[in-house]
Amino acid sequence: MPQRLSCGNMKTRLPHIAMPALALLLCACEPTIANRGNILQPDKLAQVKAGKSTREEVVAALGTPTEVGTFDDKNWYYIGRQTEQYSFLDPEVLKQQAVQVRFNDDGVVAAVAFLDLSQARDIDPAAGETPTYGRSDTFIRQLLGDIARPTVPMSRSGNPGGQ
């Protein structure tokens, strides 16, 4: 005779089912922390002194710059951002920083400045499509692939054209 489930029997099994499910739900709520770029530590930044530090000393203290000036290599930029994201939600910015280190003609630090990130702007990609060379296949041609393409017979020596 099959055993019937009673309320007492379910009460003893419920914690064994609920605990792993609860643990799984709690793990899913763990945020992902992403670090991009270089957020400088205040003690490292204090080692860089205007009028004294050279490029080599700046690299030793802060590491290589995130960006170097496009038209002038006398400007180095250290840019960093730390974000936190819960599963599929948009990331939230925890910290962000941009520091400019400017050098004089002799390669000595002329100034260190914190840049105001409120002036930063998102850059929209250019509309359109980059032209490429070659043929543009239709969906049907891509789907059929080599079926519609004529084949060239191979000779016994492996040369195309039967020669």
C-alpha positions as CSV (number, residue, x, y, z in Angstrom):
1,M,0.0,0.0,0.0
2,P,1.5,3.4,-1.0
3,Q,2.5,5.6,1.9
4,R,0.5,8.8,2.2
5,L,2.2,12.1,2.8
6,S,1.1,13.7,6.0
7,C,1.6,17.2,7.2
8,G,4.1,15.9,9.8
9,N,6.1,14.2,7.0
10,M,6.2,17.4,4.9
11,K,7.3,19.5,7.8
12,T,10.4,17.5,8.2
13,R,11.2,17.6,4.5
14,L,10.6,21.3,4.0
15,P,13.8,22.5,5.6
16,H,15.9,20.1,3.5
17,I,14.3,21.6,0.3
18,A,14.1,25.2,1.4
19,M,17.6,25.7,2.7
20,P,19.4,24.9,-0.6
21,A,16.8,27.0,-2.5
22,L,17.4,29.9,-0.1
23,A,21.2,29.6,-0.4
24,L,20.9,29.6,-4.2
25,L,18.8,32.8,-4.1
26,L,21.3,34.5,-1.8
27,C,24.2,33.6,-4.1
28,A,22.3,35.1,-7.0
29,C,22.1,38.4,-5.2
30,E,25.9,38.7,-5.0
31,P,27.0,41.9,-6.8
32,T,29.7,41.9,-9.5
33,I,32.4,44.5,-8.8
34,A,34.3,45.6,-12.0
35,N,37.4,47.7,-12.0
36,R,38.4,49.4,-15.2
37,G,41.4,51.6,-15.6
38,N,43.6,52.8,-12.7
39,I,42.2,54.4,-9.6
40,L,45.2,55.9,-7.9
41,Q,45.9,55.5,-4.2
42,P,46.4,58.8,-2.4
43,D,49.8,57.6,-0.9
44,K,51.1,56.7,-4.4
45,L,49.9,60.0,-5.8
46,A,51.6,61.9,-3.0
47,Q,55.0,60.5,-4.3
48,V,54.6,62.5,-7.5
49,K,55.9,66.0,-6.9
50,A,55.7,68.9,-9.3
51,G,59.1,70.3,-10.2
52,K,60.9,67.2,-8.9
53,S,59.5,63.9,-10.2
54,T,60.6,62.5,-13.6
55,R,58.7,60.3,-16.0
56,E,60.5,57.2,-14.7
57,E,59.6,58.1,-11.1
58,V,55.9,58.7,-12.1
59,V,55.8,55.2,-13.8
60,A,57.4,53.6,-10.8
61,A,54.9,55.3,-8.4
62,L,51.7,55.2,-10.5
63,G,52.3,52.6,-13.2
64,T,51.9,53.3,-16.9
65,P,49.2,55.9,-17.9
66,T,45.8,54.9,-19.1
67,E,46.2,57.4,-22.0
68,V,48.9,59.7,-23.3
69,G,48.0,62.9,-25.0
70,T,47.1,62.4,-28.7
71,F,49.0,65.4,-30.0
72,D,51.4,65.9,-27.2
73,D,53.1,63.2,-25.1
74,K,53.7,65.7,-22.3
75,N,50.2,64.9,-20.9
76,W,49.5,61.6,-19.2
77,Y,46.1,60.6,-18.0
78,Y,45.2,58.0,-15.3
79,I,41.6,57.2,-15.6
80,G,39.7,54.6,-13.5
81,R,36.2,53.5,-12.6
82,Q,34.8,50.9,-10.2
83,T,31.2,49.7,-10.8
84,E,28.9,47.4,-8.9
85,Q,26.2,45.4,-10.8
86,Y,23.5,43.1,-9.5
87,S,22.7,40.4,-12.1
88,F,20.9,42.0,-15.0
89,L,20.5,45.5,-13.6
90,D,22.5,48.5,-14.9
91,P,25.8,48.9,-13.2
92,E,26.2,51.6,-10.5
93,V,29.4,53.7,-10.3
94,L,31.1,53.3,-7.0
95,K,34.3,55.3,-7.7
96,Q,35.7,57.1,-10.6
97,Q,38.8,59.3,-11.0
98,A,40.7,61.0,-13.7
99,V,44.2,62.5,-13.0
100,Q,46.3,64.5,-15.5
101,V,50.1,64.5,-15.0
102,R,51.7,67.2,-17.2
103,F,55.4,67.2,-17.9
104,N,57.7,70.1,-19.0
105,D,60.2,69.9,-22.0
106,D,62.8,68.2,-19.7
107,G,60.5,65.4,-18.7
108,V,59.9,66.7,-15.2
109,V,56.4,66.9,-13.7
110,A,55.0,70.4,-14.2
111,A,51.6,69.8,-12.6
112,V,49.2,67.2,-11.3
113,A,45.5,67.9,-11.7
114,F,42.3,66.1,-10.9
115,L,39.9,66.3,-13.8
116,D,36.2,67.0,-13.3
117,L,34.4,64.0,-14.5
118,S,31.1,65.9,-14.7
119,Q,32.4,67.3,-18.0
120,A,32.8,63.8,-19.5
121,R,30.6,63.0,-22.4
122,D,29.5,59.7,-24.0
123,I,30.6,59.5,-27.5
124,D,28.1,58.2,-30.0
125,P,29.5,55.9,-32.7
126,A,29.2,57.2,-36.3
127,A,26.1,56.1,-38.1
128,G,26.4,53.9,-41.2
129,E,28.5,51.0,-42.2
130,T,32.2,50.6,-42.9
131,P,32.7,49.6,-46.5
132,T,34.5,46.4,-47.2
133,Y,35.8,44.8,-50.3
134,G,34.6,41.5,-51.6
135,R,31.1,40.3,-52.5
136,S,28.1,40.7,-50.4
137,D,26.1,37.5,-50.2
138,T,22.4,37.4,-49.7
139,F,20.9,35.3,-46.9
140,I,19.9,32.6,-49.3
141,R,23.3,32.4,-50.8
142,Q,24.9,32.2,-47.4
143,L,22.4,29.5,-46.4
144,L,23.1,27.4,-49.4
145,G,26.9,28.0,-49.2
146,D,28.9,25.6,-51.3
147,I,25.9,23.8,-52.8
148,A,25.4,26.3,-55.7
149,R,29.1,26.9,-56.2
150,P,30.7,25.0,-59.2
151,T,33.5,22.6,-58.3
152,V,36.8,22.4,-60.2
153,P,38.0,18.8,-60.8
154,M,41.3,18.0,-59.2
155,S,44.0,15.9,-61.0
156,R,45.8,13.0,-59.4
157,S,48.8,15.3,-58.6
158,G,46.5,17.6,-56.6
159,N,46.5,20.5,-59.1
160,P,43.1,22.1,-59.9
161,G,41.8,21.9,-63.5
162,G,42.8,18.2,-64.0
163,Q,46.3,19.0,-65.1
